[in-house]
């Protein structure tokens, strides 16, 4: 899409190219638990990087919404670990082939346990 002054506009109204992950992604097909206040529900995971991840859910969250995500990562030196991450919604788009909304998340202030587990998962 082109703007009135001839510049190319981002394809997503909720995420510019600078907001999208540029780090290496690795497929991460599993489940995770969303924790939002007193509510918890399962989502499917698609991929992960040091800066965020992609999930699939039945709901369409608003951009910038924050919540916790609990997930189990394998490929760890001492076996699989369960970690929690504070995440923020960058974008969400209906993905009929995934039977839900494909949601891009960024990690908010990731701690050393999360970063270590993600690095191990990525093989770094």
C-alpha positions as CSV (number, residue, x, y, z in Angstrom):
1,X,0.0,0.0,0.0
2,X,1.3,3.5,-0.8
3,X,0.6,6.6,1.3
4,X,-0.4,10.0,-0.1
5,X,3.2,11.1,-0.1
6,X,4.4,8.1,-2.1
7,X,5.9,6.1,0.8
8,X,5.2,2.5,1.3
9,X,3.0,1.9,4.3
10,X,3.4,-1.2,6.5
11,X,1.3,-4.1,5.5
12,X,0.0,-4.5,9.0
13,X,-1.7,-1.6,10.8
14,X,-0.5,-2.9,14.2
15,X,3.2,-3.7,13.5
16,X,5.8,-1.9,11.5
17,X,8.8,-3.7,10.0
18,X,10.9,-2.4,12.9
19,X,8.6,-4.1,15.4
20,X,8.7,-7.5,13.8
21,X,11.3,-10.0,14.9
22,X,14.5,-10.0,12.9
23,X,16.3,-12.6,15.0
24,X,16.6,-16.3,14.0
25,X,13.3,-18.1,14.5
26,X,13.0,-21.8,15.1
27,X,9.9,-23.9,14.7
28,X,8.4,-24.6,18.1
29,X,5.2,-26.7,17.7
30,X,3.8,-27.3,21.1
31,X,1.3,-25.9,23.5
32,X,1.6,-23.1,26.1
33,X,-0.7,-21.6,28.7
34,X,-1.8,-18.0,28.6
35,X,-2.2,-16.5,32.1
36,X,-4.2,-13.3,32.1
37,X,-5.3,-12.2,35.5
38,X,-7.3,-15.1,36.9
39,X,-7.9,-16.6,33.5
40,X,-5.8,-19.4,31.9
41,X,-6.2,-21.1,28.6
42,X,-4.2,-23.2,26.2
43,X,-2.7,-22.0,22.9
44,X,-0.6,-23.6,20.2
45,X,3.0,-22.4,19.6
46,X,4.4,-22.0,16.1
47,X,7.9,-20.5,16.4
48,X,10.3,-18.8,18.9
49,X,13.3,-16.5,18.8
50,X,15.3,-14.6,21.4
51,X,13.0,-11.6,21.1
52,X,9.6,-13.3,20.9
53,X,7.4,-16.0,19.5
54,X,4.3,-16.8,17.5
55,X,1.2,-18.5,18.9
56,X,-2.2,-19.5,17.6
57,X,-5.3,-18.8,19.6
58,X,-9.1,-18.8,19.1
59,X,-9.3,-15.1,20.3
60,X,-8.1,-11.9,18.6
61,X,-6.2,-9.9,21.2
62,X,-5.7,-6.2,21.0
63,X,-2.2,-4.8,20.0
64,X,0.0,-4.1,23.0
65,X,-2.0,-6.4,25.3
66,X,0.3,-7.9,27.9
67,X,0.0,-11.2,29.7
68,X,2.1,-14.2,30.9
69,X,2.8,-17.2,28.9
70,X,3.9,-20.5,30.5
71,X,5.7,-23.0,28.2
72,X,7.9,-26.0,28.3
73,X,11.1,-25.9,26.3
74,X,13.1,-29.0,25.5
75,X,16.7,-29.2,24.2
76,X,18.0,-28.1,27.6
77,X,21.2,-29.6,29.2
78,X,19.3,-31.0,32.2
79,X,16.1,-31.9,30.3
80,X,13.0,-29.9,29.5
81,X,12.3,-26.8,31.6
82,X,9.1,-24.9,32.2
83,X,9.5,-21.1,31.9
84,X,7.1,-18.1,32.2
85,X,7.5,-15.0,30.0
86,X,5.8,-11.6,30.2
87,X,4.7,-11.0,26.6
88,X,3.1,-8.2,24.6
89,X,1.0,-8.6,21.5
90,X,2.7,-7.1,18.4
91,X,0.2,-8.2,15.8
92,X,-2.7,-10.6,15.3
93,X,-4.2,-11.8,12.1
94,X,-6.8,-14.4,11.2
95,X,-5.1,-17.5,9.8
96,X,-7.7,-19.9,8.5
97,X,-5.1,-22.5,7.7
98,X,-4.2,-22.4,11.4
99,X,-7.9,-22.5,12.6
100,X,-7.4,-19.4,14.7
101,X,-5.5,-16.1,15.0
102,X,-1.8,-16.1,14.4
103,X,-0.4,-13.8,17.2
104,X,3.1,-12.3,17.2
105,X,4.4,-11.7,20.7
106,X,7.5,-10.0,22.0
107,X,9.1,-10.8,25.3
108,X,9.0,-8.0,27.8
109,X,12.0,-7.7,30.0
110,X,13.0,-11.4,29.6
111,X,14.9,-12.8,32.6
112,X,18.1,-14.8,32.4
113,X,16.2,-18.1,32.9
114,X,14.0,-17.5,29.9
115,X,16.9,-16.2,27.7
116,X,19.0,-19.2,28.7
117,X,16.3,-21.7,27.9
118,X,15.5,-20.0,24.6
119,X,19.2,-19.9,23.7
120,X,19.5,-23.6,24.5
121,X,16.4,-24.4,22.4
122,X,17.9,-22.4,19.5
123,X,21.2,-24.2,19.8
124,X,23.2,-21.1,20.8
